[in-house]
Amino acid sequence: MKNSKAPESRNPAKLLKNSHAFDDLDNLPLVPSRTSTVFGAKAGQWQFNLHSYLIHYDGKFCAMWTSGRVNESGRGTIVRFATSTDGHTWSQGATIAASPIAADGEPGEVIARGLLVKDGKLNALVAFIDDTVWSHDIYKKGWTNLRLMRFEWDGEKWNNCGVYLDDCMSNYPPRPIKDKLFMTRRDGQSRVYTVLSDSLKGENWTSTPLPGEPPADRMSEPSWFIDPDGVVHLVLRDMRREGFLYRSVSHDDGATFSAPVKTNYPDTPAKNFCGRLSSGEHYLINNPGPTRDPLTISFSSDGWTFSNPAALRNKAPNLRYEGNAKGNRTFQYPHAIEHDNSLWVIYATNKEDIEISEYSVRELLQFAK
């Protein structure tokens, strides 16, 4: 670890180098891309699609997402899966998991939670819920009998391997911090926890409530990364809707985290995603607001302050099918991987179509300068 004392003097509240960098969203430079549809909504079929995740496994791109007939957070959802050899031509979506049957005899809900490789095999994580008490305030919403289930691909079908972690709505699949796996979760009352396994097997987990007093108590959907000095950064969505991202940091490999602080980085709010390019540059993808258009990216060499924002997608098309919580002209819920000298970003357009955009890493680095 180099210069390990430097991050202690950093200001967690300053996530954006220039607080005015997003003042003129309409004139942000647009990163060139090639964009393709993974799955498109059709009238009378699966008109709601969200929670998309991406991985490259066994020579193929693999994607998963949640599909609903009409509305978000409705009973009877399914989790879908598709593959592609080139990232642009996709197989017809197959089903990983259908909604469970709840105690009232009606279908519950399933939500895609990400793809990972475990013991050399492709796995999918799916949140199972018997019922949702809906509210626009996520902390007044509850999930009945919430559990995170693990499915394993045997080359022909998805096999249910049982509960991965009880009372868990994870945000992204676990990734290593040294010799342990780390992820975040919300429980049935939407409280946020950080979660560490006792090994890279990911079988025994310790959950720690994320600290924070009002207004830093209502956090959701964290993304995270490790900076060059080994500090773990959580970048969080603020459910009080103050219009900015929050940040929490750990100096002990994810065992404990600071209370989240409000940053100067604007957010609509929506789900964000952070990552690191093979060049070493960190990136942050989000919707800086006030709507979920554009979808933007910014860059950081040290992981503490981000700059040089650019639009990944802008000028979204109009919504085709009305439904609960489906805003018009939006790009949201990004996930990204780097593969074959490109950054591949998967996201939902209007919560209807799952789309993927390919960006040359070389071109991205030109924007990062």
KARA-V516484 format. One record per run of one state. SS is the DSSP state (helix for helix, strand for strand, loop for the rest). FROM is the first residue (numbers start at 0). TO is the last residue. If there is no record, write none. Layout:
BEGIN
ss->[SS;SS]
from->[FROM;FROM]
to->[TO;TO]
END
This chain:
BEGIN
ss->[loop;helix;loop;strand;loop;helix;loop;strand;loop;strand;loop;strand;loop;strand;loop;strand;loop;strand;loop;strand;loop;strand;loop;strand;loop;strand;loop;strand;loop;helix;loop;strand;loop;strand;loop;strand;loop;strand;loop;strand;loop;strand;loop;strand;loop;strand;loop;strand;loop;strand;loop;strand;loop;strand;loop;strand;loop;strand;loop;strand;loop;strand;loop;strand;loop;strand;loop;strand;helix;loop]
from->[0;5;9;15;16;24;27;29;30;33;39;47;57;59;68;77;84;93;98;100;101;106;107;108;118;120;129;130;133;137;140;141;144;146;153;157;166;168;170;174;177;179;186;191;197;204;209;218;226;231;238;243;250;260;266;272;276;281;286;294;300;305;313;330;339;341;349;352;360;368]
to->[4;8;14;15;23;26;28;29;32;38;46;56;58;67;76;83;92;97;99;100;105;106;107;117;119;128;129;132;136;139;140;143;145;152;156;165;167;169;173;176;178;185;190;196;203;208;217;225;230;237;242;249;259;265;271;275;280;285;293;299;304;312;329;338;340;348;351;359;367;368]
END
